[in-house]
């Protein structure tokens, strides 16, 4: 897989913004990607050095729309921690 296929989108929430001070960034990633592939993809796309990657599967939630009900899609989340000497990811710094 290419790096663009592994990293689907960044996760921008209040909690993830607080973690960016500690150089921890959150991404939605491809469900079949492992930690090594995620680390290499982040290093290649953003030009940073990755220290650690934590992954977790987010289950789909039950949602109702009137009398119809179903589940939202399940997806995989990765929290990437950068090394101390690494630069920050500018994309997260520019978000308000």
Backbone torsions as a table, in degrees:
resi	resn	phi	psi	omega
1	UNK	NA	148.2	175.5
2	UNK	-82.0	163.1	179.9
3	UNK	-62.7	-34.6	179.6
4	UNK	-68.4	-26.8	178.8
5	UNK	-80.4	-26.6	-177.4
6	UNK	-77.7	-49.4	179.9
7	UNK	-88.0	112.0	-177.3
8	UNK	-85.4	-52.3	179.4
9	UNK	-161.6	155.7	173.0
10	UNK	-80.1	151.9	177.3
11	UNK	-101.6	115.1	-178.3
12	UNK	-110.8	100.8	175.3
13	UNK	-133.4	173.7	178.5
14	UNK	-62.5	-41.7	-179.5
15	UNK	-66.4	-41.6	179.6
16	UNK	-68.9	-30.8	176.4
17	UNK	-67.4	-37.4	177.3
18	UNK	-67.2	-35.5	179.8
19	UNK	-72.9	-21.4	-179.1
20	UNK	-67.4	-19.0	174.9
21	UNK	-65.4	-34.9	178.9
22	UNK	-89.3	13.1	-178.3
23	UNK	62.7	40.5	173.3
24	UNK	-114.3	126.7	-177.1
25	UNK	-125.6	144.8	-174.9
26	UNK	-113.7	135.7	-178.8
27	UNK	-135.6	151.0	164.8
28	UNK	-88.3	130.5	-175.0
29	UNK	-124.3	168.2	178.3
30	UNK	-64.1	137.2	-175.9
31	UNK	-61.7	-25.5	-178.2
32	UNK	-93.8	-1.5	-177.8
33	UNK	-78.0	140.2	176.3
34	UNK	-100.3	178.2	-173.5
35	UNK	-64.0	-37.1	-179.3
36	UNK	-66.7	-44.0	178.2
37	UNK	-64.4	-38.4	179.1
38	UNK	-65.2	-43.6	179.6
39	UNK	-62.1	-44.6	179.7
40	UNK	-65.4	-37.6	179.9
41	UNK	-66.0	-43.0	178.9
42	UNK	-65.3	-41.8	178.4
43	UNK	-62.6	-40.5	-178.4
44	UNK	-71.7	-43.2	-175.7
45	UNK	-74.0	-39.4	-172.6
46	UNK	-109.0	-7.5	177.9
47	UNK	67.6	41.9	-179.4
48	UNK	-122.5	173.4	177.1
49	UNK	-111.1	124.9	-176.5
50	UNK	-94.2	132.0	176.9
51	UNK	-94.2	-43.0	-171.7
52	UNK	-152.2	148.1	176.5
53	UNK	-130.5	127.6	172.9
54	UNK	-113.9	135.5	-179.5
55	UNK	-123.8	153.1	174.3
56	UNK	-153.7	152.5	177.6
57	UNK	-96.0	129.3	178.7
58	UNK	-100.5	119.1	-179.1
59	UNK	-74.6	149.9	174.7
60	UNK	-70.0	145.1	-178.7
61	UNK	-102.2	150.2	176.2
62	UNK	-72.8	129.4	178.5
63	UNK	-131.2	146.9	177.8
64	UNK	-121.2	143.0	173.6
65	UNK	-131.6	93.7	-174.5
66	UNK	69.4	-125.5	179.4
67	UNK	-91.8	-3.1	-180.0
68	UNK	-94.6	141.6	178.3
69	UNK	-137.8	154.5	179.8
70	UNK	-170.1	-175.4	-178.2
71	UNK	-110.9	145.6	169.9
72	UNK	-74.2	166.5	-175.6
73	UNK	-74.7	147.2	174.8
74	UNK	-86.0	146.6	-177.6
75	UNK	-148.8	170.7	-177.5
76	UNK	-112.4	134.1	-178.7
77	UNK	-113.4	143.7	176.5
78	UNK	-129.4	131.3	173.8
79	UNK	-107.2	117.5	-173.8
80	UNK	-108.0	126.0	176.8
81	UNK	-105.5	131.0	-179.4
82	UNK	-92.9	160.1	178.2
83	UNK	-72.3	164.3	-178.4
84	UNK	-63.1	-39.5	-177.9
85	UNK	-81.4	-4.9	-176.8
86	UNK	-79.1	151.1	175.7
87	UNK	-76.9	164.9	179.1
88	UNK	-83.0	166.1	175.9
89	UNK	-88.5	115.9	-173.9
90	UNK	-64.0	-27.8	-178.4
91	UNK	-58.2	-41.5	-179.2
92	UNK	-75.7	-28.0	-179.7
93	UNK	-72.2	-29.5	-176.3
94	UNK	-84.5	-13.1	-179.5
95	UNK	-73.0	139.5	-179.0
96	UNK	-91.2	NA	NA
